[in-house]
């Protein structure tokens, strides 16, 4: 539903970054939830997968936490940090990191890498500065992502 809400809210200015990100979050959630169902007889693995599934949907909330600081890019390292805390807890509880946690960390890291690669490969070309599209949402999106709202606004006003 997150992707559908983003599409509906951004019909005038389509924000493809949010759609790609939310779709990736849903796929990651589905992987973890499916693994939790497969491992439901193994209590520790099942609980770890449910925890990873819950955390898979946290990146939008983390991004909103970092908005006042001018960048949402810190959400990904914070998200991966939360995932790493599970490994630390495993080590404290069992003296080792469980196979389920290694699986969860691997899927989380692959998900983060896939998101970054997708955003880099599929990103739209910025409009030329002399074109009529120079004030489109691309620059507003870049300003939010790079944390330089004032610099982008001043460059549009020149």
C-alpha positions in Angstrom: 0.0 0.0 0.0 3.0 2.3 0.5 3.8 2.4 -3.2 0.2 3.0 -4.1 -0.1 5.9 -1.7 3.1 7.4 -3.1 1.9 7.0 -6.7 -1.5 8.6 -5.8 0.1 11.5 -3.9 2.7 12.2 -6.6 0.5 12.0 -9.7 1.4 15.6 -10.6 5.1 15.2 -9.7 6.0 11.5 -9.9 8.6 10.7 -7.3 10.2 7.5 -8.7 12.7 7.3 -5.9 10.0 6.7 -3.3 8.2 4.2 -5.6 11.5 2.2 -6.2 12.4 2.4 -2.5 9.0 1.3 -1.2 8.7 -1.5 -3.8 12.1 -2.8 -2.6 11.0 -2.6 1.0 7.9 -4.7 0.2 10.0 -7.3 -1.7 12.4 -7.5 1.2 9.5 -7.9 3.6 8.0 -10.7 1.5 11.3 -12.5 1.5 11.7 -12.3 5.3 8.0 -13.2 5.9 8.3 -16.2 3.6 11.4 -17.3 5.4 9.6 -16.9 8.7 6.8 -19.1 7.5 9.3 -21.8 6.3 11.2 -21.7 9.5 8.2 -21.5 11.9 9.2 -24.8 13.6 12.6 -23.3 14.5 11.6 -20.8 17.2 14.8 -18.7 17.1 15.0 -18.5 13.3 11.2 -17.7 13.0 11.5 -14.9 15.5 14.6 -13.4 13.8 12.8 -13.5 10.4 9.7 -11.8 11.9 12.0 -9.1 13.4 13.8 -8.6 10.1 10.5 -8.5 8.2 9.3 -5.7 10.6 12.5 -3.8 10.2 12.3 -4.1 6.4 9.4 -1.7 6.4 11.2 0.9 8.6 13.2 2.9 6.0 10.4 5.4 5.3 10.0 6.1 9.0 13.8 6.5 9.4 13.9 8.8 6.4 11.3 11.0 8.0 13.4 11.1 11.2 16.4 12.5 9.2 14.4 15.1 7.2 14.9 17.8 9.8 18.7 17.4 9.3 18.3 18.1 5.6 18.9 14.6 4.2 17.1 11.3 4.0 20.2 9.5 2.8 21.1 8.6 6.4 18.1 6.3 6.6 19.9 3.5 4.8 22.9 3.3 7.2 20.6 3.7 10.2 18.5 0.8 8.8 21.5 -1.4 8.3 22.7 -0.5 11.8 19.4 -1.7 13.2 20.0 -5.0 11.4 23.5 -5.3 12.8 22.1 -4.9 16.3 20.3 -8.2 15.9 23.7 -9.9 15.2 25.1 -8.3 18.4 22.1 -9.6 20.4 22.6 -13.0 18.9 26.2 -13.0 19.9 25.3 -12.0 23.5 22.5 -14.6 23.8 24.1 -17.6 22.0 27.8 -16.8 21.8 27.5 -16.8 18.0 25.5 -15.3 15.3 22.7 -17.6 14.2 22.2 -18.8 10.6 18.9 -17.0 10.4 20.6 -13.7 11.4 23.3 -14.2 8.8 20.6 -14.8 6.2 18.8 -11.7 7.3 21.9 -9.6 7.2 22.8 -10.9 3.7 19.3 -10.2 2.4 19.3 -6.7 4.0 22.7 -5.8 2.5 21.7 -7.2 -0.9 18.5 -5.2 -0.7 20.4 -2.0 0.1 22.9 -2.6 -2.7 20.1 -3.4 -5.2 18.3 -0.2 -4.2 21.4 2.0 -4.7 22.3 0.3 -8.0 18.7 0.6 -9.3 18.6 4.3 -8.3 21.9 4.9 -10.1 21.1 3.0 -13.2 17.5 3.9 -13.7 17.7 7.6 -12.6 16.3 10.1 -15.1 18.6 12.4 -16.9 18.5 15.9 -15.4 17.0 18.5 -17.8 19.4 20.9 -19.3 19.7 24.2 -17.5 18.5 26.1 -20.6 15.4 24.0 -21.2 11.9 24.8 -20.1 12.0 21.8 -17.7 14.8 23.3 -15.6 12.5 23.9 -12.7 11.0 20.4 -12.6 10.8 18.1 -9.6 14.2 16.6 -10.5 16.0 19.5 -8.9 13.7 19.5 -5.8 14.3 15.8 -5.5 18.1 16.3 -5.8 17.9 19.0 -3.2 16.2 16.8 -0.7 18.4 13.8 -1.3 21.6 15.8 -1.1 20.6 17.9 1.8 21.3 21.1 -0.1 17.8 22.7 -0.4 19.1 26.3 -0.2 21.8 25.7 -2.9 19.3 24.1 -5.3 16.7 26.8 -4.7 19.3 29.6 -5.3 20.5 27.9 -8.5 16.9 27.8 -9.8 16.5 31.5 -9.1 19.5 32.6 -11.1 
